[in-house]
């Protein structure tokens, strides 16, 4: 037995081990086994028979391949309103007045891998036609907290008479 034949067996075993490690590393790198969540919120004002409503839709997608436990007490939608001043002379930060807190994903214990949770709510808006609204969504799991928000402008006034300029009259 020459020294090349004697070295051949350990080198083949080492090559198989390194090849298996390389395949395992690429498999692990190509998969996301950690929680990876995406939270989105959509809000829209609608007018039905002179009553105004806010339609809120939230989507939580679990892009990762692991199950994520939900903390129900921490999941909520907060609606805040802001009335613009009659005259704006400088750039200002809006002062949001909290109007309502709503539960989100109630009685949902977890999010499945590659799962999607959707929650839709309709909220009446009595006397808030002239305000900007901010819809802020807070979602909590046992390991991470996510926030998302959307701002909704007031609906344009309806039933205004057509105005003419001095040149058209």
C-alpha positions in Angstrom: 0.0 0.0 0.0 1.5 3.3 -1.1 1.2 6.5 0.8 -1.3 7.8 -1.9 -3.7 4.9 -1.2 -3.4 5.4 2.5 -4.2 9.2 2.2 -7.1 8.5 -0.3 -9.7 7.3 2.3 -9.4 10.2 4.8 -9.5 12.7 2.0 -12.7 11.2 0.5 -14.3 11.3 4.0 -13.2 14.9 4.5 -14.6 15.9 1.1 -18.0 14.3 1.9 -18.2 16.1 5.2 -17.2 19.5 3.7 -19.7 19.0 0.9 -22.5 18.1 3.3 -21.6 21.1 5.5 -21.7 23.4 2.4 -25.2 22.0 1.3 -26.5 22.5 4.9 -25.1 26.0 5.0 -26.7 27.0 1.7 -30.0 25.4 2.8 -30.0 27.4 6.0 -29.1 30.6 4.3 -31.9 30.2 1.8 -34.5 29.7 4.5 -35.7 32.2 7.1 -36.3 30.3 10.3 -36.5 33.4 12.4 -39.7 35.5 12.8 -40.0 38.0 10.0 -43.3 39.9 10.1 -44.7 42.6 7.9 -47.5 44.9 9.2 -49.6 47.1 6.9 -52.6 49.3 7.5 -55.0 50.7 5.0 -57.6 53.4 5.9 -60.3 55.1 3.8 -63.2 57.4 4.5 -66.5 56.7 2.9 -69.8 58.6 2.9 -73.0 56.6 3.1 -76.4 58.5 3.2 -74.7 61.6 4.8 -73.0 59.5 7.4 -69.2 59.3 7.4 -67.3 56.1 8.2 -63.7 55.1 8.4 -62.8 51.7 6.9 -59.7 50.2 8.4 -57.9 47.1 7.1 -54.8 45.7 8.7 -52.6 42.9 7.2 -50.0 41.0 9.1 -47.9 38.6 7.1 -45.4 36.1 8.5 -42.7 35.9 5.8 -40.5 33.6 7.9 -40.8 29.9 8.3 -41.4 29.9 12.1 -44.6 30.2 14.0 -45.0 33.5 15.9 -47.0 33.8 19.2 -49.3 36.8 19.5 -49.7 38.9 22.7 -53.4 39.9 22.4 -53.4 42.6 25.1 -50.8 44.6 23.1 -52.5 44.5 19.7 -54.6 47.6 19.0 -55.6 50.3 16.5 -55.6 53.9 17.7 -57.5 56.6 15.8 -56.5 60.2 16.4 -57.8 63.4 14.9 -56.2 66.7 14.0 -58.1 69.9 13.0 -56.1 72.3 10.9 -56.0 75.9 12.1 -57.9 78.4 9.9 -54.6 80.2 9.1 -51.3 78.4 8.8 -48.3 80.8 9.0 -45.4 78.3 9.5 -44.6 74.6 9.3 -46.0 72.9 12.4 -46.2 69.4 13.8 -49.8 68.2 14.1 -51.4 67.9 17.5 -53.2 64.6 17.4 -56.1 64.1 19.7 -56.8 60.5 20.6 -60.3 59.5 19.6 -60.6 55.7 19.9 -58.7 52.5 20.7 -59.9 49.3 19.1 -58.7 45.7 19.7 -56.8 44.0 16.9 -56.6 40.3 16.1 -58.7 39.4 19.1 -58.4 35.8 20.3 -55.7 35.1 17.8 -53.0 33.0 19.5 -50.3 32.8 16.8 -49.4 33.4 13.2 -48.5 30.4 11.1 -45.4 30.2 8.9 -46.1 32.0 5.6 -49.4 33.0 7.1 -51.5 36.1 6.7 -53.8 37.7 9.3 -56.4 40.2 8.1 -58.5 42.4 10.3 -61.2 44.8 8.9 -63.2 47.3 10.9 -65.7 50.0 10.1 -65.8 53.0 12.5 -68.6 55.7 12.4 -67.2 59.3 12.4 -69.9 61.6 13.8 -68.8 65.2 13.7 -65.3 64.6 12.4 -65.8 65.6 8.8 -63.3 68.4 8.9 -60.4 66.6 10.6 -57.4 64.7 9.4 -57.3 61.2 10.9 -54.3 59.1 11.8 -54.8 55.4 12.1 -51.9 53.9 14.2 -51.6 50.1 14.5 -49.5 48.4 17.2 -48.8 44.7 17.1 -46.9 42.6 19.7 -45.5 39.1 19.8 -43.5 37.5 22.5 -40.3 38.8 21.0 -41.0 41.8 18.8 -43.4 44.8 18.6 -44.4 46.4 15.2 -46.0 49.7 14.4 -47.6 51.0 11.2 -49.7 54.1 10.5 -51.7 55.9 7.9 -53.1 59.4 7.6 -56.5 60.0 6.0 -57.6 63.4 4.7 -61.1 64.8 5.1 -63.5 64.1 2.2 -63.9 67.0 -0.2 -67.1 69.0 0.3 -70.0 68.0 -1.8 -72.9 69.9 -3.1 -71.0 73.2 -3.6 -72.4 75.5 -6.3 -70.3 76.0 -9.3 -68.4 79.2 -9.1 -67.7 81.5 -12.0 -65.0 84.0 -12.4 -65.5 87.6 -13.4 -64.5 86.9 -17.0 -67.1 84.1 -17.4 -70.0 86.1 -16.0 
